Amino acid sequence: MSLALLATLAGTSALARAKAPPAASASRMVVEAKELAYDERNNTVTASGNVQIYYKGRILEADRVVYDRKAQRVFATGHAKLTETDGTVAYADRFDLTDDFKNGFIESLQVEAANSTHFSAPRAERAGETTVFERGTYTACDACKDDPSKPRLWQVRAKRIIHDNDEKTIYYEDASLEFLGVPVAYVPFLWSPDPSVKRKSGFLNPILSYRDQTGVGVGIPYFWAIAPDYDLTITPTFFTRQGPFLAGEFRQRFENGSYNIRAEGTHVGDPSAFAYSPVGARDQRWRGSVQSTGEFSLNDQWRFGWDVTALSDRYFLQDYKQYNSLLQNYFFRESSSTVYLTGQGPRSFFDLRGFYFQGLSPNDVQAQQPVVHPLLDYNRAFDVDPAKTFGVGGQIDIDANFTSTSASIANYESIQPRTLDSIYGLYNVCQIYSPTVDPYKSRCLLRGVGGDYEHATASASWKRKIIDPIGAVWTPFAFARFSGSYLNYDTTNAYPAYNNLWQPIPNAAQTLFVNGADSTFRGQATPGGGVEWRYPILARSPVGDVVVEPIAQIVARPNQSSIPSLVNMDAQSLVFDDSTLFEWSKYSGYDRFETGTRLNYGGQATLTLPNGGFINAMAGQSRQLMGKNAYSTADAANVGLASGLDTRTSDWVGRFAFAPSSFLNFVAKGRFDPDGLRARRLDLVASLKLDPVTFNLQYANYASQQPIGFDLRRQGLSASARYDLTKNYFLSGSVTFDMSRYLYNALTTTAIPNTTTLTGINVNGTAPLFSIAALGLGAGYKDECTSFLVNYSSVYQAQATTGLPARNQTIMLTLQLRTLGEARFNYGLGSVLLNDGVRALP
């Protein structure tokens, strides 16, 4: 080590005051102090008074520093402080270091790392990149600002703490974990990655669980950082009631994307914990799943990816997972797999993908699930230059869609009333597989084709906005739509789910719903055009600016049928509300399209407040002027009937939005009978954020739509809230009420066995008006070093041992100590069977 500068300063008794590190050679030592003294007899140099020594990016500060030239050691005392190149600061009563600051002994050491972690020890030894803390402590918690003498929230106290910077590892010998100074756990040996390390091989914190079906479970994850760009996590889990469970997840990242593969499986130890088929998987011995997701950017505009899941059986996730988002809705549960190619340009979009669906509910018939191969969507918009089109101008949009689906068994739905199979009371079956002359009195619908179905649509549209001299906005438009479909349904297959006449689900009956059209290509061209008029009127008032805007739109098309084959696969979700009032076609997909001439009219008013808040109201209606009303023309699924559009003059639709400030928001949307203005569809959404309280509310009330399978009114209420008790503590909760379930109480006892309006055999229902469908309660604590969460959940889910509807209850505890890891414990409180008229024993 070169000490030329130090010797020079000593020989001249230089006096300096340092305010910033001087610009000196990185290999030379720079000393600044109030006084420097050279002891020739002892061959020492002493710096006193605000001493600052700079060497190779390190800074040593103290009241007094003695350099022993013969021993080549540096002794620093009095407010001693050593700052490392990475920003780590070590405070001590005394430093005894070699002259390169790399080795030595330290008394009363406190280390404040750059990543807000803290070490302390009465004595420590430094050897190169390794520091040994004798009777040391480690924590990621900051000291209390009001009283630094208070114990940290948590810390690890050990006989020896060894921090190896080369290995990026911290070792603890005879260690105990303390909370607020109280020991709560002891381990003879422990190690953890250096806080600066993002990925390091080793065991992770164990995962604890308990459920009646599996018993106590202990999972021990091992993380293997194979390379900087890929890793593997293996988690063996041991249950007291079931066989060993092994899960593995492999992840790899590339410059243009990443993917992961997760596989898990088990050999069932106690099959009696699960229900018999078809409501359980008691007959399965080997069970598991494989899941994979990935996405890669081929270039700036194109992405390729996948999200696929394969399950040994539909009940695997329910039986071995405490929580899975796929299982939270009792009546609509499925696993979907997709592979896709997507392109996104400045004004264009391309999406090509395939789908595979696996039903997870005991009411699903897997053979009825369609395979989509493929689904193609394309859209492009571009402007038209008026100078090159004789002043026409405007915008042209091109849309295209191609869909190909296959299924083994036709998907029928019994309605008015809904009836179930005669053996298990699980599967929806029709008593007569045939449509009725009057579709409003239908007893059976065809939801999906058993066989092959392809449908293609291409359309081009033009529109242009024109503002007239008085401020009205005119938008003329024109379009041409070309569609074609090919239907090749199967007439031989049948599924053994029997109705009261012991007839299985037959593919042959499809011919009655599609006019016998099979192996036939059908095509149609639909031109159209129209104009939309808006006249915004601005008025100023003392409370804000008001804009009133009447709106009218007329759309003309030929008088033709929009359902040549009666098949409707992708346009079954029809919701008529304020968002669809001025759409040229209000159907949700491509299999259906509006026909004839239709007038849409309404208006809206908006008050804009000075603080940025607003109040908005909108109302409107639609009327079929000429030609066939597509919404009153039933397809095989009766879509359009009871939609509010199936009469010449539609229902009224409206919206009211109220957001006077950032902390309050309320939106009400509804559809109303045109004669008495009775509400047929009502949606209310409200949110309030008024520190320390956050509250969200949703309410829905939909009138019955018997021709499409909703025999009774649907009503529900959902609320969630969070209360921040302090900066660190909070309470949270959520509840969802099924306010329609009580309507089925009187319908669960009928003269015909196995006939209900939902699922299952008849019981005398006792569901109240506010039937709890889901309930969640939580509490937590979070600061800079600790996160602790307690959550309770109760969801409507099939009971594993019987397959009957029940309320499944779980408590989840999560403790996360920053830099040390996360510990989880899931405790299944069991399930309670529900006597609510929805389902009971066969």
N, C-alpha and C positions, 0 to 999 in steps of 0.2 A: 504494500500500500504506500502511495506517495504522500509524504507529509511535508513537502517543500513549503507549501503556503503556510501551514501551521508554524513551522520553524521560523519563517520570515516574520510572521506577525509577532511571535514571541520575542525575537531579537530586537524588535523596534518598539515593544510595549504599546502596540496599537490599541486605540479605543474606537469602537464602532457601535452604532445603533442600527439594527436590521429591521427593515419594514417589509421586505419581500426577498425571496430567495434570489441571490445574485446570479447573474449569468456567468457560470464558470464551467470548465471542462467537467464532463460527467465522471471522469476518472480521478479527479482531484478533490481534496477535501477543502471546504470553505468554512472558516470559523468566524463568527461575529459575536462579540461580547463587550461588556463595558470595560473589562480589564483582563489582560493576558499576562501571565507571569511564568518565567522559565526558571526551574530549579536545576542548576547544573550539577549539584552534588547528587541529587536523587534521580537525575535525568528524567524529570517530569515537566509537563506543561500544564498549567492550571488556568482555566478560563472561568471568570466570575461575572455575575450580573447579567441576567437576560441572555444566557448563552444559547446560541443557535449554531448547530453544526450540520452542514449539508454534504451528503456523500452518496453518489449513485442513486439519486432520487429519494433517499431517506433523509429525514430531518430529526435530529436529536436536540431536545430543548431541556434546560434545567437551570437552577440557580447557580450550580457550580459543577464543572466538569474537569476531571483530572485525567490527563493522558500519560500513562507510564510507558515511555518509549522503549525501555528495555524489555518489559513483559508484553508490550504491544497490546495493552488493554486500556479500555476507557471506563472511567467510573463517573456516573452522573448521579447527583443527589439534589434534593430540594425541588419539588414540583416537576419531577422528571417526566418527560413525555417523548415517545418515539413514534413518528409517523411513517408508515410504510408506503411503498410506491403505489399500492392499490387503495390507499386512503384509510387503512386500518390504523387506529391510534391506540398505543399502549401507555397507560399511566402507572407509575410505580414510585415507591419511596426511594429505591436505589437500583440503578442499573450497573451491572458488572459485565461488560461486553468486550469481545475482541475488537480490534480496531477496524474491522469491516462490518461491525454491528450484527454479525450472523450467529455468533455463539456467546454463551455467557449465562449469568444467573441474575434473577430479578426478584426483588422483595416487594411484597404487597402490590401485586400486579392486578390491574384491571384493563381489559382489552375491549375496545369498542370497534367492531368490524364495520366495514363499509356497507354491509348488507343488514345493518341494525341487529347484529347478534353480539352477545356479551359473554366474556370469560372473566373469571376472577380466581385468585389463589394467593395465599400468604407467601408462597415461594414458588418460583417457576425456573425451569432450566431450558435454555434455547440452544439447539444444536443444528445449525444449518436451517433447513426448512421444517424442522420438527420442534415443537414446543411441548414440554411436559409440565402440566399444572399439578402441583402437589396439593391434595385436599381442595380440589378446585370445583368450581361451579360453571354451568353453561346455561344460557337462556336466550330466547329471542324476544323477550318482553322488555320494554323500556321501563326505567325507574319512574315511580310516581313523581309528577312534577311538583306537587304540593309538599310531599314528604318523601324524599329519596331514600330515607332509612327504612321505609316499609318494605316487607318482602315482595319480591316479584311474584306475579300471578303463578308462574310455574318456573321451575329450574331443575336441572339435573345436577346432583351433588355426587361426587365420586372421590374415591381415595386417590386416584390418578386419572387425569384427562390428558390424552396424547393427541395433539393436533398435528397430523402429518400433511403438510402442504404439497408434497410431491405426490402422494397417493390421493390427495383431496379427501381424506377420511379423518373422522374424529373417533377415538376409542375411549371407552369409559370402563374403569375397573372398580368393582365393588360400588355400583352406582344405585342411587335411589332417586325417584321422581318425587318432587315436592310441589305441593300447591299451597300458596300463601305461607310457605315455610314449614308445612306439615308433610312428612313423608307419607306417600300413599302406595308406593310400589318399589320393589327392590329386585335388582338383577345383578348377578355376579360379574357379568360382562355384557357390554353393549357397544355397538358401533353404528355410526350414521354418516352419511355423506357430508362433506363440507358444504355449508350453506350456499357457496357459490356454484356448486355442481347442480346441473339440471337433470342429468341422467347418470345413474351409477348402478352397477349390478349389485344384487343383494336381496335379502328377505324384506318384505314390506310388512306393515302392521297386520296382525291377524283380523279376520272377519268372523264375528260371532253371530249366530242366529238360532232361533228356536221356532218350530212349528209342530203341530200335533202329528202331521204326516211324516215328517223327517226326523223329529227329535232335536236334540241339541246338535248344532253344527259348528265346526271350527275350520275355517279356511286359512291356509298359510300361503300367501302369494310370494312367488319368487320372481324378481325382475332381472332379466339378463340383457344388459346393454351390449349387444353383439358387435355393433359398429355404430359410428355417429349417425347413420341414416336408417338403421333398423334395429328392432329389439323384440324380445319375446317375454311375455308374462305367463307363468304357469301357476295355477292355483289348485292344489289338491284340497278337497274339503271332506271331512270325516263326520258322518252323522251317527248318532246313537241308535237310530231306528232303521236307517237305510244304508245301502252299500256305499263304498267310496265314490266320490264325485270329482271328476277331473275337468278343469277348464284351462284353455290356453288361448292366448291372443298374440298374434304376430302383426307387427306394424312396420311399414317401410315408407320412407319419404324420398321423393326424387325432386329434381329441380322444377319439374312441371306438374307435380301432383303427389298423391300418396294413396295408400290403400291399407286395409287391415283385414285380417281373417280371425274369426273367433270360433272355436270349436269347444263343445263341452258334452260330456256324456257320463253315464252311470249304469251300473247294474243294480236293479232294484233288490233291496234286501228283504223288505216286508211288503209284498203286494197288497195285503189286506188293508193297508193305509189308504188305498185309492179305490174309487168306485169301479164297478163293472162296466164294460162296454154296453151301450154306446155313450153313456154319460161319464165314463172314466177310462183309464188305461190300465186296469188291473192285470190284463192279460199280457202286457208288454214287460219284458224282462230287461232288455237293453234299450235305453232311452237317451236322447240327446238332441243336439241342434248344431248347425253350422251357419254362421252369419258372416257376411263380408260386405264391406263398403269401399268404394274407391272413386277417385275422380282425377282426371289428367287434362291439362290444358294442351291441346295439340298445337295451338298458336293463340294469337290474341283474340280470336273470334270463336274458336271451336273447342268444345269440351266433350270428353268421353268419360262415362262413369257407370257405376252399378251400385245397387243396394239389394242384396239377395239374402233370403233366409230359407233354410231347409230344416224341417222338424221331423223327428221320429213319429210323433203323434200330436194331435191338436191340444192335448192337455199338459204337455211337458212344461211350458212356461208357467202355467197356473200352478202346477204341483211343486215346482222347484224354485220359483222366483217369488220373493216377498212382494215386489212391486214391478209391474210392467205396464207401460202406457197402452199396450195393445189390449189389455184385459179390463180396463176400467169401465167400459160400457157393456152391460150384461147382454144386450140384444144385438149389438153391432161390434163384433170382434173378428179381426182377420189379420193375417200376415201377408203383406204384399212384397213381391220381388220385382225389380225392374232393372233393365240395362238400357242405357240411353246414349244418344249422340245429339248434342245441342250446339247450334251456331247462333251468334248474336252479332248483328251488324248495327250501324248507326240507326237504320230505320228498317231493319229486317230481322226475322226470327225464324229459326228452323229447329224442329225437335222431332227426333225419331227414337221410339222406345218400344219395348215389349214389357208385358206384365204377366205375372203368375200370382194367383191369389190362393191362400190356404185358409179355410175357415177355422176359427178357434172356438166357436160356440157349439154346444151339443145339438143345437137346432139346425146346423149347417149340413147340407148334403154336398160333399166335396165334388161329386161328379157334375153338379150344377154350376160350379165356379168356372167362369170363362177364362181361357188363355188368350191374351191379346198378342197378335203376331203379324204385323206390328201396328203401332199407332203413329201416324205421321201428321205433323202440323207445320204449315208454312205461312208466313205473313210478310208482306213487303209493302211499304208506303213510299210514294215519291211525289214530288210537286210537279205541277204542269206549268210551264212558262207561258204566261199569257201572250208574250210577244211572238211566240212560235205556234200558237194555236188560235190565232184570230181573236184574241181577247178572252178565250174560254177560261184558261187558268185552272186553279183549284188543286185538288189532291186526289190521287188514284191509289186505292188499296187493293191488293191481291191476297186472297186467302185460299188455302187448300188444305184438305184433310183426307186421309185414307185410314180406315180402320178395318182390321181383319180379326175375327174372334172365332173360337171353337169351344164347344163344351160337349160332354158325353150325354148329359140328360137335360131335357127341357126344364126350365125354372118356372113352375106355375105358382100362383098365389091364390089361395081361397080367401074370399071376402064376403061380408054380409051374410053369415058370420064367418070368422076365421075358424077353420077346422084342422085338427091334427091327426096324425096316423093312429091307427087303432091298436097298435102293439105297444109302443113306447110313449105315445103322447108327446113326441118331440118335433116331428117334421110336418111342415105345412103341406097339406094335401087337399085337393078338390074332391068333393063328393061326385060331381059330374064335370068331366074335363071337356067343357064346351062353352063358348060364349053365348050370351042371350041376345035376343032380338033388340031389346031395349038395353043399351049399355049401362044406363043408370041403375039397372036392376041386376047387374052382373054378379055372378057367384064365383067366377074363376077368371083370372088374368094370366097372360103369358108374359113373364118378365124377361126371360132369356131363352135363346134358341138352343135346342139340343142338336148340334151339327155345326156347319160352317156358315158364316155370314160375313160378307165383305161390303163395305160402303165407301164411296169416294165422292167428294164434293170439291168443286172449284168455283170461285166467285170473284168477280171484279166489280169495284164500285168507284164512283166519282162523286165528289161533293165540293162545294165552294161557298164561302161566306161572303155575303154582299151587304153592306150597310147603306141604307137609302138616306135621302136628305133629311128625314125627320128622326133618324137614329135607330130605326128598326133594323134588326139583323135577319136577313133572309139566307137560308141555306138550301139551295136546290141540290138534289142528288139523284143519281141513277145507278142501277146495278143489274147484273146478270148473274144468275146462279145455275150451275150445271151439276146434277147429282146422278149417281148410278149405283145400283146395288145388285149383289148376287147372293141368292139364298139357296143353300143346299142342306136341308135339315134331314136328320136321321128319323126313320119311321119304325125301326126294329127294336132299339134298346128300351129297357124299362128298369126302374129302380125299385127294390123291394121295400117301399114304404106304402102301406096299404090303407085305403080309406075304409069306410064302414061297409062297403060292398066287396071288400077284399080285392080291390083292384090296385095294382102297383102304379107308380108314376109312369105314364106312357109317353114315349116320344111320338107315337102315331097320332095322338090327338092334336099335334101342332097344326095339321092341315086344316082343322076347323077354325083356327085363329088367323091364318094367313091366306084365306081364300084358296087353299090348295096349291099355291104357287111354290114350286120346288124346282131346283136346278134351272132357275130362270133369271135372266138379267133384265133389270128394269132401269130405265133412265128417264130423266125429266130436265127440261130447261125452263127456268123461271126468270123472265125479265121483269123489271119494276123501276119505279121512280117516284119522286115526290118532292115535297118542299117542307121546310121547317121555318117557322116565323117566331121571333122573339122581339119584344119591345121593352128594354130596360128603361125605367123611369127613375131618375135620381131626385131625391128630396132631402133637404137638410133640416135638422131639428135640433133643439137644445140638448137632447140626449145622444145624438149621433146621426150618421148618414143612413138614409133609408133607400133601398133599391127595390122597386116593385117590377116584376117581370112576368107579363102574360106570355104563354107559350102555346102554339098550335102546330100540329104536324099532320100531314096527310101522306099516306103511302099507298100506291096503286100497284096491283099485280094481277095477273090473269086469274080467272075463276077456275081453279084446278085443285085436285087433291094433292096434299103434301106428303101422303103416305101410300105410295103405290103398292107396297107389299104388306102394309100394316105392321111391319116389324119396327120396333123402337127400342134400341139398345142403349143409346147414349144421351137421350133427351128426356129422361123420366123425371128429372128434378125441375119442376116448373113452379116458380115463385113469382107472383105478380105483385110488385110493390113499386115504390117511388123510383128505385134504381133501374127498373126495366120498362117504365111507362113509355119512354120515348125511344126505345130500341126498335129497329126495323122489324125484328122478329124476337119475340120474348121467350122462345124455347132455349133450353140450356145447352143443347147439342146440335148435331148435324142431321139426325134422322128425321126431324120435323122442321117445318118452316111455315111462316104465315102465308096465307093466300087471300085473294080478293083485295078490296079497298078498305082501308081502316083509317079512322081519324083519331088522333091522340091529342088531348088538350088539357090545359091546366095552367098553373102559375105558381110563382114563388115570391116571397118577400124576405128581405134580409136587412136587419138593423145592425150596423157596425158601431160599436161603442168606442169612445175615445181611448180606452185602455187596451184596445185590441180584441176585446170580447165581441160576441155577436149573438143574435137571435135570428133563426131562420125558420120559415114555415113554407110548406109546399103542399099542394093538393092537385089532383088531376083524375082524368077518366079516359076511357077508350071506347070507341064505337065502331062496329062493323057497318060500313056504308053499303057495300055491294059485294056480291060473290059469296062463296062458301066460307063460313067461319071455321077456320082450322081447329080452333079450340073446342068446338062442339062436335067435332068429328073424331070419334074414338078410334084409337089404334088398338093393338093387342093388349096394351097395358092401361088403356083408358086415360092416357095422359091428356090433359086439357079439360076434362070434365071436373066440375066443382072447383075450378081454378079462379073463379071470378071473372074470367074472360069468355066463358062458354055461352053467354047470352049476348044479344045484339048490343046492348048497352052494358058495359062492364061495371064492376064494383068501383067505388071511389078508393083511391089510394092517397096517403098523405104522410107527411113527415114534419116533426117539430124538433128543432135542435136549439138548445139553450146552453151557452157557454159564456157567462158574463165575465169570467176571469180564468186564470190558469188553474185554479184549485177546484173548480166545479164544472162538470160537463154532464149534460142530460140529452138523450136522443130518444124520441118516440116515433115509431113507424107503425102504420096500420093499414088494413084493408076493410072497407065498410060496405054493407049492403046498400045498393042505390036507392031502395025504397024507404026503409026505416032507419038507415045509417047504423044498423047493428054491427058491432065489431065482429069480423070474421077472422081477422088475423091481427095480432097486436104484439109488438116487440118494444120493450123498454130497456134502456141501458143507461146507467148513471154511475158516475165516479166522483168521489170527493177526496181531495188531498189537502188536509188542513193540519199541518204539523202539530202534534206528533201522530195524527190519525190518518190512515188511508183506507177508503171504503169503496167497494165496487159492488154493483147490483145489476142483475139481469132478470127480466121477467118475460115470459112468452105465453101466449094464450091463442091457440089455433082452433077454430071450429072444426067439427067433424067433416070429413070428405069421404063419404062412404063409397062412392064409385071407384076410388083408387085405394081402398083398403083401410082408411082411418075411420073406424066405426064410431068412435066417441071423441069428444073434445080432448085436445092435448094441452096441458098446462104445466108450467114449471117455473121454479124460482131458484136463482143461484145468487149467493152472497159471499163475499170475501172481505176480510179486513186485516189491517196490521196496525198495531199500536206500539210506538217506540217509547218505552218507559223512560229510558235515558239514552244517552249517546250510544251505549253498548248493549242494553237489554231491550228485547222486543217480544211481543205476543202476536200471534197470527191465527187466523181461523178461516174456514170456508165450509159452506154447507150448500147442498143441492137438494131441493124438494121436488119430488114427482107429485104434482098436484092433480094428476089424472088417475092415479092408481085406485083411488077410492071408488071411481066410477065403475070398476070391474067387480066390486063386491057382490052386487046383485046378479051379475051375469055368470057367476062361476058355478051355479047350480042350474043345469038345463036338463031337458028331457032326453036329449040325444047324448050318449056317452062320448067323451073325448071331444066335445065341442065347446070351445071357449073363444074369447076374443084376443087372447094373447098366446100363452104356451101352457100346455100341460092339462092334467086331469082336474076335475072340478073339486073345489072346496068352498066353504063359506068364508069369503074374504072379510077381513077386519081392518083393511087399510084405512088410515085417517086421511083427512084432506091434505095435511102437510106430512106426507110420507117421505122419510129421509132416504134419498137415493145415494148420497155420498156425504161424508163428514170428515173434516180434517181440522186438527188443532195442533198448534205448534208454539214453541217458546225457544228463545235462543239468546246467546251472548256472543258478541264479536268485537275484537279489538285488533291491535297490530300484530298480535302473536297467537291468538287463540280464537277458535270458532267452536261453539258447542250448540248443537241443535237437538231438540226433542220434538218428535212429530207423532201424532196419533192419526190413523186413517181408518175409516170404515166405508167399505165400498160394497155395492151389490154384486155378488159374484157366486158362481156355483160352488156348492160345498164339495170338497175333494172326495170325501168318503161316500157320498150318496148321489152327487150330481144335481141336487136340488138347489133352487135359489136360496141364498143365505146372505147374511151380512158378515163379510170377512173383516176382522179387526187386527190391526198391526201397530206396534210401537217401534219406531226407529230412532236410535240414538247415534249421533255422529259427533266425535271429538277430533278436532284438527289442531295440532300443535305445529306452528310454522317451523319448518326445517326438520322436524322429527317425523312428521307423517300424520296419517289419519287412522282412527280406529272407529269401526262401525259395529253396531249390535242391533239386529232385527229380531223382534220378539212377536210371534204370532199369538194373539190372544184367543184364537179360535174363531169359529163361525157360528152364527145363530140362525136357525131356519126361520123363514118368514111365512106367516099365514096371512098373505095379503091378497089372495084371490088370483095370483098370477100363475102359480103352479104348485102341485102337490104330488104325493106319491101316486103311481099308476094303480 
